Amino acid sequence: MGAPDHRYAIGSRPARPAGEAPVMRVRSASDPAPGRPENEDAVFRFGPLVGVLDGATVPEGFDTGCVHGPAWYVRHLAARIGLAIAARPAATLMSSLAAAILAVRADHGGTCDLDHPGTPSSTVCLLRESGDRVDYLVLCDSPLVLDTDRGIEVVTDDRLADAVADLRRSAAALPDGETDPATRFRRATTVQRTRMNRTHGYWAAASDPDAAYHALTGTLPLRGPGALRRAALLSDGASCAVDQFGLFDWAGLMEVLTVAGPEGLIDRVRAAERDHPERLRRRKRTDDASVVLCEFASSA
């Protein structure tokens, strides 16, 4: 359901023997952007479930119709996802996310305009261990990197990037001198908000539970051919090490995570941000950065 599953593979290695029982080891880190008082990312683990959420920063001068901010939203959404999965362990990640979004609507307490186009929103990246398999869900631009015996696969939801690229093309087509950069940015942000959770736009967790059913989902085995060995859940403030700064490829990112841990990857991103301040990400020189690394090893 929703957009196709965007994945690509790099390299391969022997499969884990079918008889081994893998155990999930989890390491994580989350770091607010330097100088920012609040972290708008969230990382969490509830038993077999791990997740990364990246709240959408509200540009200065924009209203949201809500008395709460992105940090409040990601904290409540993380808790509600955990409760939804605990209440219905056999439910799909899609339906659990939909239930969580609906529950957070109630958490607003009737004080907010939840139909406002700027209502707080978040990306979602989830991985759940389920016996001999793992299930995953990716919504908006927090990618999931998977290391299987077939190589490195990346699950990424490109719809936000496509929408932003379209807006940039439209802005570039305006006559030179018609508007200053600040006005162009405000215009593009206003239009982008109208495309969230709309057909031919992009999807994110906000106030509409239907967004959950537009996520990218899949299942991988933990034994036998195609067995998952490692997985990394990333906010875009961490994945930029590859897709913005080009510090290494996705296989290199997994090796950095394995050797130096999530903190080591974030340290490399912070160094790149200092060394290349001209590389703005949506008008931000730095961003919150979050990583969860899952390693699946035999218990034997």
Backbone hydrogen bonds, N-H to C=O, Kabsch-Sander energy under -0.5 kcal/mol:
donor,donor_aa,acceptor,acceptor_aa,energy
3,A,214,H,-0.7
6,H,4,P,-0.8
7,R,5,D,-0.8
10,I,152,I,-0.7
13,R,149,D,-3.1
16,R,224,G,-0.6
20,E,17,P,-1.3
23,V,297,A,-3.1
25,R,23,V,-0.6
25,R,295,E,-3.1
27,R,293,L,-2.5
29,A,291,V,-2.3
31,D,289,A,-3.0
36,R,33,A,-2.6
40,E,38,E,-0.6
42,A,53,L,-2.3
44,F,51,G,-1.9
46,F,49,L,-2.5
49,L,46,F,-1.9
50,V,127,L,-2.6
51,G,44,F,-2.1
52,V,125,C,-2.2
53,L,42,A,-2.8
54,D,123,T,-0.6
55,G,40,E,-3.0
56,A,121,S,-2.3
57,T,55,G,-0.6
62,F,59,P,-1.9
73,Y,69,G,-2.1
74,V,70,P,-2.6
75,R,71,A,-1.9
76,H,72,W,-2.3
77,L,73,Y,-2.8
78,A,74,V,-2.4
79,A,75,R,-1.9
80,R,76,H,-2.5
81,I,77,L,-2.4
82,G,78,A,-2.0
83,L,79,A,-2.2
84,A,80,R,-2.4
85,I,81,I,-2.3
86,A,82,G,-2.1
87,A,83,L,-2.3
88,R,84,A,-1.7
91,A,88,R,-1.7
96,S,92,T,-2.2
97,L,93,L,-2.5
98,A,94,M,-2.4
99,A,95,S,-2.2
100,A,96,S,-2.1
101,I,97,L,-2.6
102,L,98,A,-2.2
103,A,99,A,-2.1
104,V,100,A,-2.2
105,R,101,I,-1.5
106,A,102,L,-1.2
107,D,103,A,-1.5
108,H,104,V,-1.1
108,H,105,R,-0.8
109,G,106,A,-1.8
111,T,108,H,-1.2
113,D,65,G,-3.2
114,L,112,C,-1.1
116,H,113,D,-1.5
119,T,116,H,-1.9
122,S,205,A,-2.5
123,T,54,D,-1.9
124,V,139,L,-2.4
125,C,52,V,-1.7
126,L,137,L,-2.8
127,L,50,V,-2.2
128,R,135,D,-2.9
129,E,48,P,-2.4
130,S,133,R,-3.3
132,D,130,S,-0.5
133,R,130,S,-0.9
134,V,220,L,-2.7
135,D,128,R,-2.6
136,Y,218,G,-2.4
137,L,126,L,-2.0
138,V,216,L,-2.7
139,L,124,V,-3.0
142,S,140,C,-1.2
144,L,155,V,-2.2
145,V,232,A,-2.8
146,L,144,L,-0.5
146,L,153,E,-3.6
147,D,230,R,-3.1
148,T,146,L,-0.7
148,T,151,G,-2.7
149,D,227,A,-0.9
151,G,148,T,-1.9
152,I,10,I,-2.2
153,E,146,L,-3.2
154,V,8,Y,-0.8
155,V,144,L,-3.1
156,T,6,H,-1.5
156,T,154,V,-0.7
157,D,140,C,-0.6
158,D,156,T,-0.8
162,D,158,D,-2.5
163,A,159,R,-2.1
164,V,160,L,-2.7
165,A,161,A,-2.5
166,D,162,D,-2.1
167,L,163,A,-2.0
168,R,164,V,-2.3
169,R,165,A,-2.1
170,S,166,D,-2.0
171,A,167,L,-2.4
172,A,168,R,-2.5
173,A,169,R,-1.2
174,L,171,A,-1.2
178,E,175,P,-2.1
184,R,180,D,-2.3
185,F,181,P,-2.5
186,R,182,A,-2.2
187,R,183,T,-2.5
188,A,184,R,-2.7
189,T,185,F,-2.8
190,T,186,R,-2.2
191,V,187,R,-2.1
192,Q,188,A,-2.8
193,R,189,T,-2.1
194,T,190,T,-1.0
195,R,191,V,-0.6
195,R,192,Q,-1.4
196,M,192,Q,-0.6
196,M,193,R,-0.9
197,N,202,Y,-3.4
198,R,195,R,-1.0
198,R,202,Y,-0.7
201,G,198,R,-2.2
202,Y,195,R,-1.7
205,A,122,S,-2.3
211,A,208,D,-1.8
212,A,209,P,-1.4
213,Y,210,D,-1.4
214,H,211,A,-1.9
215,A,212,A,-1.3
216,L,138,V,-3.0
218,G,136,Y,-1.5
220,L,134,V,-2.5
222,L,132,D,-2.7
223,R,132,D,-0.6
224,G,16,R,-1.2
227,A,224,G,-1.6
228,L,221,P,-2.5
229,R,147,D,-3.3
230,R,147,D,-1.4
231,A,294,C,-2.4
232,A,145,V,-2.6
233,L,292,V,-2.6
234,L,143,P,-2.1
235,S,290,S,-2.0
238,A,235,S,-2.1
239,S,235,S,-2.3
240,C,236,D,-1.1
241,A,238,A,-1.8
242,V,239,S,-1.9
243,D,239,S,-2.0
244,Q,240,C,-1.6
245,F,240,C,-3.1
246,G,240,C,-0.5
247,L,241,A,-2.9
248,F,241,A,-0.6
253,L,249,D,-2.3
254,M,250,W,-2.0
255,E,251,A,-1.7
256,V,252,G,-2.5
257,L,253,L,-2.5
258,T,254,M,-2.2
259,V,255,E,-2.5
260,A,256,V,-3.1
261,G,256,V,-0.7
261,G,257,L,-1.2
264,G,260,A,-0.8
264,G,261,G,-0.5
265,L,261,G,-1.5
266,I,262,P,-2.2
267,D,263,E,-2.4
268,R,264,G,-1.6
269,V,265,L,-1.9
270,R,266,I,-2.6
271,A,267,D,-2.0
272,A,268,R,-2.0
273,E,269,V,-2.5
274,R,270,R,-1.9
275,D,271,A,-2.3
276,H,272,A,-2.1
279,R,276,H,-1.8
280,L,278,E,-1.8
281,R,284,K,-2.8
282,R,280,L,-0.7
284,K,281,R,-1.2
289,A,31,D,-2.6
291,V,29,A,-2.7
292,V,233,L,-2.1
293,L,27,R,-3.5
294,C,231,A,-3.2
294,C,292,V,-0.5
295,E,25,R,-2.8
296,F,229,R,-3.3
297,A,23,V,-2.1
297,A,295,E,-0.7
299,S,21,A,-1.8
